[in-house]
Amino acid sequence: MVSMRPTRFLLSLALLLLSGAVAFGQAVVRTDFHLTAYPWKALEIPASRYLEAVEGICRFSARQQNAEGAVVDPFLHREHQYATPYFAYAVGTLLAAGRAPDAHVPVPLFALNSPPRE
C-alpha cells in the first residue's frame, strides 16, 4: 500500500466526495436492457442440422492445420484468435455425438496442445 500522510488522504477523500464520484445511499441503477430481442422464440432447428454444419467446418479446418496442430488462417497464413481451441472443441462435440467417426483423434489432440501464437 502506498504510504500517504493522513492530511493528504483526508483531503483526497473530501475532494472525491465533493466531486460526486462516490455517492452513498443511491439506489443501484437498473436498465431495461435484455440480451435477446423481444419476443424471443427458439428456431426449432434439429441438432442434426447444427452437427452437419459443424462437421463441414471441422473437415475444412482440419486441412488448415500445420504440423504443430494449429489451425492456420488461409488468408492471414498464421494462427488467428481462437480457431485452434474452437476446432478441438468442435471435433470433440462431433465425436461425442457419434458423428465423423473417421475424424483423426490425434488431430484435435494436437490442436489442444498447440500454444497460441498471438
N, CA, C and O of each residue as an XYZ file, in Angstrom:
472
protein
N       0.842     -1.180      0.000
C       0.000      0.000      0.000
C       0.883      1.237      0.000
O       1.928      1.257      0.651
N       0.480      2.241     -0.708
C       1.241      3.481     -0.788
C       1.045      4.257      0.497
O      -0.084      4.466      0.942
N       2.165      4.691      1.104
C       2.038      5.484      2.332
C       1.623      6.899      1.955
O       2.135      7.484      1.000
N       0.691      7.429      2.723
C       0.167      8.754      2.443
C      -0.087      9.434      3.784
O      -0.637      8.824      4.702
N       0.303     10.658      3.890
C       0.053     11.384      5.131
C      -1.444     11.466      5.384
O      -2.224     11.573      4.438
N      -1.861     11.418      6.654
C      -3.299     11.456      6.958
C      -3.998     12.688      6.393
O      -5.134     12.590      5.931
N      -3.337     13.846      6.421
C      -3.977     15.058      5.891
C      -4.200     14.932      4.395
O      -5.264     15.291      3.890
N      -3.214     14.428      3.691
C      -3.336     14.268      2.242
C      -4.449     13.268      1.926
O      -5.224     13.472      0.992
N      -4.524     12.201      2.697
C      -5.568     11.202      2.499
C      -6.950     11.808      2.719
O      -7.855     11.613      1.907
N      -7.109     12.542      3.818
C      -8.406     13.151      4.126
C      -8.792     14.189      3.082
O      -9.961     14.292      2.708
N      -7.819     14.956      2.612
C      -8.086     15.944      1.572
C      -8.529     15.257      0.282
O      -9.475     15.697     -0.372
N      -7.837     14.172     -0.078
C      -8.201     13.424     -1.282
C      -9.601     12.845     -1.158
O     -10.382     12.890     -2.109
N      -9.924     12.297      0.016
C     -11.241     11.728      0.249
C     -12.316     12.811      0.176
O     -13.383     12.589     -0.395
N     -12.042     13.967      0.746
C     -13.009     15.070      0.720
C     -13.261     15.523     -0.714
O     -14.406     15.752     -1.102
N     -12.196     15.653     -1.499
C     -12.359     16.057     -2.897
C     -13.156     15.027     -3.686
O     -13.982     15.373     -4.531
N     -12.899     13.774     -3.402
C     -13.613     12.701     -4.076
C     -15.102     12.756     -3.750
O     -15.943     12.616     -4.638
N     -15.424     12.960     -2.480
C     -16.825     13.034     -2.077
C     -17.512     14.281     -2.626
O     -18.668     14.224     -3.043
N     -16.798     15.408     -2.624
C     -17.376     16.653     -3.122
C     -17.583     16.624     -4.634
O     -18.496     17.262     -5.157
N     -16.737     15.887     -5.321
C     -16.859     15.839     -6.783
C     -18.047     15.002     -7.229
O     -18.437     15.047     -8.396
N     -18.624     14.238     -6.307
C     -19.781     13.426     -6.663
C     -19.396     12.078     -7.242
O     -20.268     11.330     -7.684
N     -18.113     11.751     -7.251
C     -17.667     10.479     -7.808
C     -18.146      9.310     -6.961
O     -18.379      8.217     -7.478
N     -18.293      9.537     -5.664
C     -18.788      8.488     -4.778
C     -20.086      8.999     -4.177
O     -20.114     10.036     -3.514
N     -21.132      8.277     -4.412
C     -22.421      8.684     -3.865
C     -22.916      7.587     -2.946
O     -23.104      6.444     -3.363
N     -23.123      7.945     -1.703
C     -23.598      6.975     -0.732
C     -25.117      7.010     -0.690
O     -25.725      8.075     -0.797
N     -25.718      5.856     -0.536
C     -27.144      5.783     -0.358
C     -27.962      5.819     -1.635
O     -29.190      5.784     -1.565
N     -27.335      5.887     -2.789
C     -28.102      5.888     -4.025
C     -28.474      4.459     -4.406
O     -27.731      3.517     -4.131
N     -29.614      4.314     -5.033
C     -30.075      3.002     -5.472
C     -29.214      2.513     -6.641
O     -28.599      3.306     -7.354
N     -29.188      1.224     -6.813
C     -28.456      0.628     -7.930
C     -29.177      0.989     -9.218
O     -30.402      0.906     -9.295
N     -28.424      1.385    -10.215
C     -29.011      1.767    -11.494
C     -29.489      0.506    -12.215
O     -28.725     -0.445    -12.381
N     -30.718      0.499    -12.631
C     -31.298     -0.618    -13.377
C     -31.581     -0.151    -14.802
O     -31.993      0.987    -15.026
N     -31.359     -1.024    -15.734
C     -31.673     -0.708    -17.125
C     -32.685     -1.713    -17.649
O     -32.889     -2.769    -17.049
N     -33.302     -1.393    -18.738
C     -34.255     -2.304    -19.359
C     -33.585     -3.144    -20.437
O     -34.265     -3.742    -21.271
N     -32.262     -3.191    -20.426
C     -31.524     -3.932    -21.438
C     -31.793     -5.420    -21.312
O     -31.812     -5.967    -20.210
N     -31.999     -6.060    -22.431
C     -32.193     -7.505    -22.475
C     -31.360     -8.036    -23.628
O     -31.374     -7.470    -24.721
N     -30.642     -9.110    -23.389
C     -29.703     -9.616    -24.393
C     -30.396    -10.070    -25.668
O     -29.898     -9.797    -26.760
N     -31.499    -10.736    -25.564
C     -32.195    -11.202    -26.771
C     -33.329    -10.250    -27.109
O     -33.842     -9.531    -26.250
N     -33.702    -10.262    -28.366
C     -34.776     -9.392    -28.810
C     -36.121     -9.939    -28.313
O     -36.295    -11.148    -28.162
N     -37.042     -9.050    -28.069
C     -38.389     -9.468    -27.661
C     -39.256     -9.602    -28.885
O     -39.020     -8.844    -29.826
N     -40.180    -10.430    -28.974
C     -40.290    -11.671    -28.206
C     -39.345    -12.716    -28.809
O     -39.241    -12.853    -30.028
N     -38.678    -13.430    -27.947
C     -37.703    -14.429    -28.388
C     -38.376    -15.776    -28.512
O     -39.146    -16.182    -27.641
N     -38.077    -16.479    -29.617
C     -38.627    -17.811    -29.823
C     -37.528    -18.681    -30.422
O     -36.816    -18.253    -31.331
N     -37.395    -19.883    -29.918
C     -36.399    -20.813    -30.441
C     -36.702    -21.121    -31.907
O     -37.862    -21.148    -32.317
N     -35.649    -21.353    -32.693
C     -35.824    -21.617    -34.121
C     -36.263    -23.049    -34.427
O     -36.658    -23.352    -35.552
N     -36.193    -23.918    -33.435
C     -36.586    -25.309    -33.590
C     -35.803    -26.019    -34.697
O     -36.355    -26.825    -35.446
N     -34.514    -25.708    -34.784
C     -33.628    -26.393    -35.734
C     -33.122    -27.653    -35.049
O     -32.609    -27.580    -33.932
N     -33.255    -28.806    -35.694
C     -32.800    -30.040    -35.044
C     -31.286    -30.062    -34.860
O     -30.542    -29.472    -35.643
N     -30.849    -30.750    -33.817
C     -29.417    -30.841    -33.504
C     -28.635    -31.421    -34.671
O     -27.475    -31.060    -34.872
N     -29.242    -32.305    -35.440
C     -28.541    -32.934    -36.569
C     -28.104    -31.897    -37.602
O     -27.059    -32.054    -38.233
N     -28.895    -30.842    -37.779
C     -28.504    -29.797    -38.737
C     -27.329    -28.983    -38.226
O     -26.443    -28.614    -38.997
N     -27.316    -28.698    -36.914
C     -26.174    -28.000    -36.327
C     -24.912    -28.859    -36.460
O     -23.850    -28.370    -36.845
N     -25.050    -30.135    -36.136
C     -23.896    -31.036    -36.203
C     -23.386    -31.174    -37.632
O     -22.182    -31.297    -37.855
N     -24.293    -31.153    -38.594
C     -23.893    -31.226    -40.003
C     -23.045    -30.009    -40.389
O     -22.035    -30.138    -41.080
N     -23.470    -28.831    -39.936
C     -22.708    -27.611    -40.229
C     -21.350    -27.646    -39.536
O     -20.338    -27.285    -40.137
N     -21.319    -28.080    -38.274
C     -20.068    -28.160    -37.524
C     -19.115    -29.148    -38.187
O     -17.911    -28.902    -38.264
N     -19.656    -30.261    -38.663
C     -18.806    -31.263    -39.310
C     -18.137    -30.695    -40.561
O     -16.954    -30.941    -40.795
N     -18.873    -29.949    -41.352
C     -18.289    -29.339    -42.544
C     -17.176    -28.366    -42.205
O     -16.133    -28.349    -42.859
N     -17.401    -27.558    -41.182
C     -16.383    -26.593    -40.752
C     -15.150    -27.325    -40.225
O     -14.020    -26.920    -40.501
N     -15.364    -28.401    -39.470
C     -14.230    -29.169    -38.924
C     -13.422    -29.824    -40.030
O     -12.192    -29.841    -39.978
N     -14.101    -30.360    -41.024
C     -13.370    -31.010    -42.132
C     -12.532    -29.983    -42.897
O     -11.422    -30.288    -43.335
N     -13.060    -28.773    -43.055
C     -12.287    -27.717    -43.703
C     -11.102    -27.309    -42.821
O      -9.977    -27.179    -43.303
N     -11.366    -27.111    -41.537
C     -10.322    -26.653    -40.617
C      -9.203    -27.674    -40.467
O      -8.043    -27.299    -40.293
N      -9.536    -28.953    -40.533
C      -8.513    -29.997    -40.409
C      -7.478    -29.874    -41.525
O      -6.304    -30.185    -41.326
N      -7.916    -29.422    -42.689
C      -6.975    -29.255    -43.816
C      -6.095    -28.027    -43.639
O      -5.095    -27.876    -44.341
N      -6.458    -27.143    -42.705
C      -5.698    -25.908    -42.483
C      -4.698    -26.035    -41.338
O      -4.026    -25.062    -40.996
N      -4.592    -27.221    -40.741
C      -3.681    -27.386    -39.611
C      -2.235    -27.500    -40.074
O      -1.940    -28.074    -41.122
N      -1.343    -26.938    -39.267
C       0.081    -27.111    -39.534
C       0.582    -28.333    -38.768
O      -0.207    -29.027    -38.127
N       1.875    -28.599    -38.829
C       2.443    -29.796    -38.204
C       2.300    -29.783    -36.685
O       2.308    -30.842    -36.058
N       2.171    -28.601    -36.088
C       2.025    -28.497    -34.634
C       0.571    -28.597    -34.187
O       0.300    -28.615    -32.986
N      -0.361    -28.661    -35.121
C      -1.771    -28.783    -34.783
C      -2.534    -27.483    -34.791
O      -3.753    -27.489    -34.622
N      -1.862    -26.374    -34.983
C      -2.546    -25.077    -35.008
C      -3.340    -24.940    -36.299
O      -2.876    -25.344    -37.365
N      -4.528    -24.375    -36.203
C      -5.335    -24.103    -37.391
C      -4.864    -22.765    -37.951
O      -4.983    -21.727    -37.300
N      -4.326    -22.808    -39.167
C      -3.742    -21.630    -39.797
C      -4.775    -20.982    -40.711
O      -5.350    -21.641    -41.578
N      -5.004    -19.704    -40.515
C      -5.953    -18.969    -41.345
C      -5.455    -18.963    -42.790
O      -4.303    -18.605    -43.035
N      -6.303    -19.354    -43.759
C      -5.841    -19.438    -45.151
C      -5.538    -18.083    -45.787
O      -4.851    -18.030    -46.807
N      -6.027    -17.002    -45.219
C      -5.760    -15.683    -45.770
C      -4.626    -14.974    -45.049
O      -3.808    -14.303    -45.678
N      -4.575    -15.122    -43.728
C      -3.521    -14.479    -42.939
C      -2.238    -15.303    -42.919
O      -1.165    -14.773    -42.629
N      -2.341    -16.594    -43.224
C      -1.204    -17.522    -43.230
C      -0.563    -17.636    -41.851
O       0.650    -17.805    -41.726
N      -1.405    -17.539    -40.814
C      -0.951    -17.741    -39.439
C      -2.167    -18.096    -38.597
O      -3.309    -17.900    -39.011
N      -1.899    -18.621    -37.408
C      -2.989    -18.921    -36.490
C      -3.630    -17.602    -36.067
O      -2.935    -16.622    -35.797
N      -4.955    -17.588    -36.011
C      -5.645    -16.345    -35.689
C      -6.704    -16.586    -34.629
O      -7.553    -17.465    -34.776
N      -6.652    -15.822    -33.590
C      -7.609    -15.798    -32.493
C      -7.867    -17.187    -31.925
O      -6.929    -17.842    -31.471
N      -9.098    -17.648    -31.938
C      -9.479    -18.860    -31.204
C      -9.742    -20.053    -32.108
O     -10.370    -21.017    -31.671
N      -9.289    -20.020    -33.338
C      -9.618    -21.083    -34.285
C      -9.174    -22.459    -33.799
O      -9.925    -23.426    -33.930
N      -7.987    -22.563    -33.250
C      -7.462    -23.869    -32.841
C      -8.241    -24.479    -31.683
O      -8.669    -25.627    -31.803
N      -8.451    -23.777    -30.563
C      -9.229    -24.407    -29.492
C     -10.688    -24.646    -29.874
O     -11.280    -25.632    -29.435
N     -11.277    -23.769    -30.681
C     -12.657    -23.996    -31.120
C     -12.733    -25.239    -32.001
O     -13.684    -26.015    -31.908
N     -11.741    -25.423    -32.845
C     -11.692    -26.611    -33.695
C     -11.629    -27.865    -32.834
O     -12.367    -28.821    -33.073
N     -10.756    -27.867    -31.837
C     -10.610    -29.041    -30.972
C     -11.918    -29.336    -30.238
O     -12.319    -30.493    -30.121
N     -12.574    -28.301    -29.751
C     -13.842    -28.489    -29.050
C     -14.919    -29.010    -29.998
O     -15.698    -29.892    -29.635
N     -14.959    -28.469    -31.201
C     -15.967    -28.881    -32.177
C     -15.786    -30.343    -32.571
O     -16.767    -31.075    -32.694
N     -14.537    -30.777    -32.770
C     -14.287    -32.182    -33.107
C     -14.710    -33.068    -31.940
O     -15.299    -34.127    -32.156
N     -14.423    -32.655    -30.719
C     -14.859    -33.415    -29.549
C     -16.369    -33.522    -29.473
O     -16.903    -34.568    -29.105
N     -17.068    -32.438    -29.822
C     -18.528    -32.447    -29.834
C     -19.048    -33.432    -30.870
O     -19.994    -34.177    -30.614
N     -18.419    -33.429    -32.050
C     -18.835    -34.369    -33.100
C     -18.627    -35.813    -32.660
O     -19.504    -36.658    -32.844
N     -17.473    -36.088    -32.083
C     -17.186    -37.454    -31.651
C     -18.141    -37.886    -30.540
O     -18.582    -39.035    -30.521
N     -18.463    -36.984    -29.620
C     -19.391    -37.312    -28.536
C     -20.797    -37.584    -29.068
O     -21.549    -38.365    -28.483
N     -21.145    -36.938    -30.176
C     -22.466    -37.130    -30.775
C     -22.492    -38.322    -31.726
O     -23.526    -38.614    -32.327
N     -21.356    -39.015    -31.866
C     -21.302    -40.166    -32.769
C     -21.168    -39.776    -34.229
O     -21.399    -40.597    -35.116
N     -20.800    -38.539    -34.482
C     -20.625    -38.057    -35.861
C     -19.150    -38.098    -36.216
O     -18.294    -38.155    -35.333
N     -18.856    -38.069    -37.492
C     -17.484    -38.015    -38.018
C     -16.603    -39.085    -37.395
O     -15.562    -38.764    -36.822
N     -17.001    -40.365    -37.496
C     -16.179    -41.412    -36.889
C     -14.802    -41.531    -37.526
O     -13.886    -42.103    -36.937
N     -14.659    -40.986    -38.735
C     -13.361    -41.032    -39.406
C     -12.448    -39.889    -38.989
O     -11.324    -39.784    -39.479
N     -12.928    -39.012    -38.069
C     -12.082    -37.905    -37.600
C     -10.862    -38.487    -36.904
O     -10.975    -39.392    -36.077
N      -9.720    -37.968    -37.241
C      -8.476    -38.462    -36.663
C      -8.317    -37.874    -35.268
O      -8.164    -36.662    -35.113
N      -8.352    -38.716    -34.272
C      -8.270    -38.249    -32.888
C      -6.973    -37.493    -32.619
O      -7.013    -36.495    -31.899
N      -5.812    -37.913    -33.160
C      -4.600    -37.129    -32.880
C      -4.677    -35.686    -33.388
O      -4.032    -34.799    -32.830
N      -5.466    -35.447    -34.447
C      -5.546    -34.090    -34.998
C      -6.082    -33.111    -33.967
O      -5.427    -32.097    -33.725
N      -7.251    -33.350    -33.332
C      -7.703    -32.389    -32.319
C      -6.832    -32.395    -31.076
O      -6.734    -31.374    -30.396
N      -6.198    -33.517    -30.761
C      -5.304    -33.524    -29.604
C      -4.100    -32.633    -29.851
O      -3.647    -31.939    -28.941
N      -3.573    -32.644    -31.080
C      -2.512    -31.711    -31.430
C      -3.002    -30.275    -31.249
O      -2.279    -29.411    -30.753
N      -4.232    -30.045    -31.660
C      -4.783    -28.697    -31.555
C      -4.880    -28.259    -30.097
O      -4.601    -27.102    -29.780
N      -5.269    -29.159    -29.215
C      -5.370    -28.800    -27.801
C      -4.014    -28.496    -27.189
O      -3.908    -27.663    -26.289
N      -2.978    -29.164    -27.672
C      -1.645    -28.954    -27.124
C      -0.887    -27.841    -27.801
O       0.225    -27.513    -27.389
N      -1.462    -27.249    -28.834
C      -0.793    -26.184    -29.566
C      -0.903    -24.863    -28.802
O      -2.009    -24.385    -28.550
N       0.245    -24.266    -28.427
C       0.186    -22.994    -27.698
C      -0.237    -21.867    -28.636
O       0.174    -21.851    -29.796
N      -1.052    -20.923    -28.155
C      -1.448    -19.794    -29.005
C      -0.238    -18.940    -29.386
O       0.675    -18.754    -28.581
N      -0.236    -18.435    -30.585
C       0.893    -17.643    -31.087
C       0.679    -16.149    -30.909
O       1.629    -15.375    -31.020
N      -0.549    -15.730    -30.636
C      -0.829    -14.290    -30.542
C      -0.653    -13.779    -29.145
O      -0.849    -12.590    -28.893
